[in-house]
Amino acid sequence: MIRHILLIKFKAVSTLADIEHIKNLFMAMPEKVEGVASVEWGENDSPEGKNQGYTHSVLMTFADAAGRKNYLPHPEHEALKLVFGPLLDDIVVFDYPI
């Protein structure tokens, strides 16, 4: 299995509706893309103040390296990026095997 972590900083122009739409697109990935085992969506609520402006996260689990390889160029991922990209101020992507 592979964990795929996104830390997301949205642009100030992003509305709550925009963010909810992005969340729904991510949450649908396990049903749409073979190899995506699960998706979690989270909003920062740490009291430490160390999030550096990153407000949301996505934790995806791929069944294996082949699942990640399938997801990255997949049309559903490409469609998500078209909606997601214009709303992003910054993103951190971090993968690791489990």
SEDONU-111044 format. One record per residue (C-alpha): residue in one letter; y, x, z. Coordinates in nm, 4 decimals. Each point is the difference from the previous one (the first is absolute). Layout:
N
+-------+----------+----------+----------+
: vexti :        v :        u :        w :
+-------+----------+----------+----------+
:     A :        Y :        X :        Z :
...
+-------+----------+----------+----------+
//
This chain:
98
+-------+----------+----------+----------+
: vexti :        v :        u :        w :
+-------+----------+----------+----------+
:     M :   0.0000 :   0.0000 :   0.0000 :
:     I :   0.3582 :   0.1052 :  -0.0597 :
:     R :   0.3065 :  -0.1135 :   0.1906 :
:     H :   0.3201 :  -0.0365 :  -0.2013 :
:     I :   0.3112 :  -0.0266 :   0.2157 :
:     L :   0.3437 :  -0.0997 :  -0.1274 :
:     L :   0.3127 :   0.0248 :   0.2134 :
:     I :   0.2717 :  -0.2058 :  -0.1646 :
:     K :   0.3780 :   0.0061 :   0.0137 :
:     F :   0.1455 :  -0.2940 :  -0.1901 :
:     K :   0.3429 :  -0.0051 :  -0.1626 :
:     A :   0.2648 :  -0.1972 :   0.1890 :
:     V :   0.0099 :  -0.2562 :  -0.2829 :
:     S :  -0.3652 :  -0.0951 :   0.0631 :
:     T :  -0.0217 :  -0.3522 :   0.1370 :
:     L :  -0.2580 :  -0.1390 :   0.2405 :
:     A :  -0.1404 :  -0.1967 :  -0.2940 :
:     D :  -0.0301 :   0.3214 :  -0.2047 :
:     I :  -0.1865 :   0.1732 :   0.2816 :
:     E :  -0.2311 :  -0.2983 :   0.0552 :
:     H :  -0.0801 :  -0.0020 :  -0.3726 :
:     I :  -0.0890 :   0.3716 :   0.0115 :
:     K :  -0.2172 :  -0.0622 :   0.3056 :
:     N :  -0.1881 :  -0.2783 :  -0.1802 :
:     L :  -0.0598 :   0.2206 :  -0.3033 :
:     F :  -0.1475 :   0.2730 :   0.2188 :
:     M :  -0.2107 :  -0.2419 :   0.2028 :
:     A :  -0.1582 :  -0.1383 :  -0.3190 :
:     M :  -0.1250 :   0.3399 :  -0.1177 :
:     P :  -0.3504 :  -0.0164 :   0.1557 :
:     E :  -0.0743 :  -0.3132 :  -0.2033 :
:     K :   0.1492 :   0.1392 :  -0.3188 :
:     V :  -0.0994 :   0.3665 :  -0.0099 :
:     E :  -0.3545 :   0.1258 :   0.0389 :
:     G :  -0.0200 :   0.2757 :   0.2579 :
:     V :   0.2866 :  -0.1214 :   0.2194 :
:     A :  -0.1862 :  -0.0864 :   0.3186 :
:     S :   0.2920 :  -0.1188 :   0.2128 :
:     V :   0.3786 :  -0.0100 :   0.0355 :
:     E :   0.2133 :  -0.0212 :   0.3133 :
:     W :   0.3757 :  -0.0619 :  -0.0016 :
:     G :   0.2206 :   0.0919 :   0.2932 :
:     E :   0.3625 :  -0.0011 :   0.1054 :
:     N :   0.1280 :   0.2712 :   0.2311 :
:     D :   0.0557 :  -0.1093 :   0.3575 :
:     S :  -0.0133 :   0.3381 :   0.1724 :
:     P :   0.2548 :   0.0343 :   0.2820 :
:     E :   0.0161 :   0.3780 :  -0.0537 :
:     G :   0.2519 :  -0.0120 :  -0.2864 :
:     K :  -0.1785 :   0.2702 :  -0.1999 :
:     N :  -0.0771 :  -0.2012 :  -0.3147 :
:     Q :   0.2827 :   0.1684 :  -0.1978 :
:     G :   0.0893 :  -0.3264 :  -0.1737 :
:     Y :  -0.3551 :  -0.0849 :  -0.1079 :
:     T :  -0.0480 :  -0.3629 :   0.0908 :
:     H :  -0.3374 :  -0.1035 :  -0.1443 :
:     S :  -0.3446 :   0.1444 :  -0.0582 :
:     V :  -0.3048 :  -0.0708 :  -0.2075 :
:     L :  -0.3437 :   0.1263 :   0.0994 :
:     M :  -0.2513 :  -0.0342 :  -0.2807 :
:     T :  -0.3634 :   0.0968 :   0.0258 :
:     F :  -0.1859 :   0.0962 :  -0.3139 :
:     A :  -0.3784 :  -0.0185 :  -0.0024 :
:     D :  -0.0137 :   0.3536 :  -0.1371 :
:     A :   0.1780 :   0.2434 :  -0.2327 :
:     A :  -0.1097 :  -0.2087 :  -0.2982 :
:     G :   0.1749 :  -0.3036 :   0.1519 :
:     R :   0.3251 :   0.1951 :   0.0304 :
:     K :  -0.0434 :   0.1343 :  -0.3521 :
:     N :  -0.0451 :  -0.3583 :  -0.1234 :
:     Y :   0.3044 :  -0.1298 :   0.1922 :
:     L :   0.2612 :   0.2574 :  -0.0999 :
:     P :   0.0149 :  -0.0853 :  -0.3743 :
:     H :  -0.1144 :  -0.3615 :   0.0450 :
:     P :   0.2179 :  -0.2688 :  -0.1684 :
:     E :   0.0432 :  -0.1805 :   0.3358 :
:     H :   0.1359 :   0.3214 :   0.1555 :
:     E :   0.2281 :   0.0544 :  -0.2981 :
:     A :   0.1308 :  -0.3586 :   0.0315 :
:     L :   0.0599 :   0.0542 :   0.3721 :
:     K :   0.1987 :   0.3178 :  -0.0700 :
:     L :   0.2259 :  -0.1870 :  -0.2439 :
:     V :   0.1008 :  -0.2424 :   0.2773 :
:     F :  -0.0114 :   0.2491 :   0.2861 :
:     G :   0.1750 :   0.3001 :  -0.1586 :
:     P :   0.3484 :  -0.1496 :  -0.0409 :
:     L :   0.0025 :  -0.1035 :   0.3680 :
:     L :  -0.1008 :   0.3412 :   0.1354 :
:     D :   0.2443 :   0.2385 :   0.1572 :
:     D :  -0.2784 :   0.2458 :   0.0929 :
:     I :  -0.3744 :   0.0117 :   0.0539 :
:     V :  -0.2522 :   0.2354 :   0.1586 :
:     V :  -0.3559 :  -0.0103 :  -0.1348 :
:     F :  -0.2787 :   0.1663 :   0.1987 :
:     D :  -0.3733 :  -0.0175 :  -0.0714 :
:     Y :  -0.2921 :   0.1312 :   0.1998 :
:     P :  -0.3782 :  -0.0428 :  -0.0050 :
:     I :  -0.1753 :  -0.1700 :   0.2919 :
+-------+----------+----------+----------+
//
